Amino acid sequence: MLTAQPAAVYRKQLFIAPAVLHPGRAFLLVTNPSSRPEALYEHQQVAAAVPLATDDSGALFEAETDNHGHDKSPLIAVTDRDTTVSHQPLNIDLSQCEVSDAEKAQLYQLFSEFRDRISHSSYDLGSYTHTLVNIKTTTESPPTRFRPPRIPVRFQKELDEHINKLLKAGRIVESDTPWIHNTVLVKKRDGSLRVCLDFRPLNEVTIPDHYPLPRVEDLLVKVAGNKYYTTLDLASGYMQLLMSPQSQEKCGWATHR
């Protein structure tokens, strides 16, 4: 497994993506985040590698080696998701960043280090596990007015694909809850579908949670003196919140299936 790159390569502001290699020919992903061309030469060392071991279940481990290159005890477990994410290309465009080329290289290194925190697709989502969302309602009786949704035939295939991907990603589960809400399809500008849910019946009986916004003066005090500021946008943030079992039951929705 590739773990590091020589100083000569780093000074060129090139980045060698970490990867798990197999015996024989190896393919490396070399990224140049700057606009300046750089050259790598034949027989030039571009990366360092360490051997991997496997346990009885087939999980990969980074094995420590002695001075003779022999494997010692396994140290760090590499999960299936780690190896999957490490092979995902970083589709990050830094060309418009108003920073130096050296700082762009540092940014790319930072993104690569935390690549498991970056969403690579609409269904590659994390989960906020520190607390559960609890929807409090004025009644435990489900809505009585419900009409089965009418999904046009031309949209059913795309909706089925969306549902299957959400199921595979663990964002939704099948349920027989009596709290049923309609599916609403909205066409995006690119022609694809945005799947929405009509939660108006639930909203009518929901006891709202009030979260006052912090004072601007307090926020300015916290960030005073800093040079760099970061804004993070959660990918499909609503889908990353975990709900209590009682609240899950109240968020059922029906499709053409």
Secondary structure, DSSP 4 states (H G I P E B T S, - for coil): -EEE--HHHHHTT-EE------SS-----EE--SSS-----TT----EE--EEE-TT--EEEEEE-TTS-EEEEEEEE-HHHHHHHTS------TT-SS-HHHHHHHHHHHHHTGGGS--STT----EEEEEE---BS-SSPPS--------HHHHHHHHHHHHHHHHTTS------S-EEEEEEEE-TTS-EEEEEE-HHHHHHB-----PPPPHHHHHHHHTT-S-------TTGGGGEEE-HHHHHTTEE----
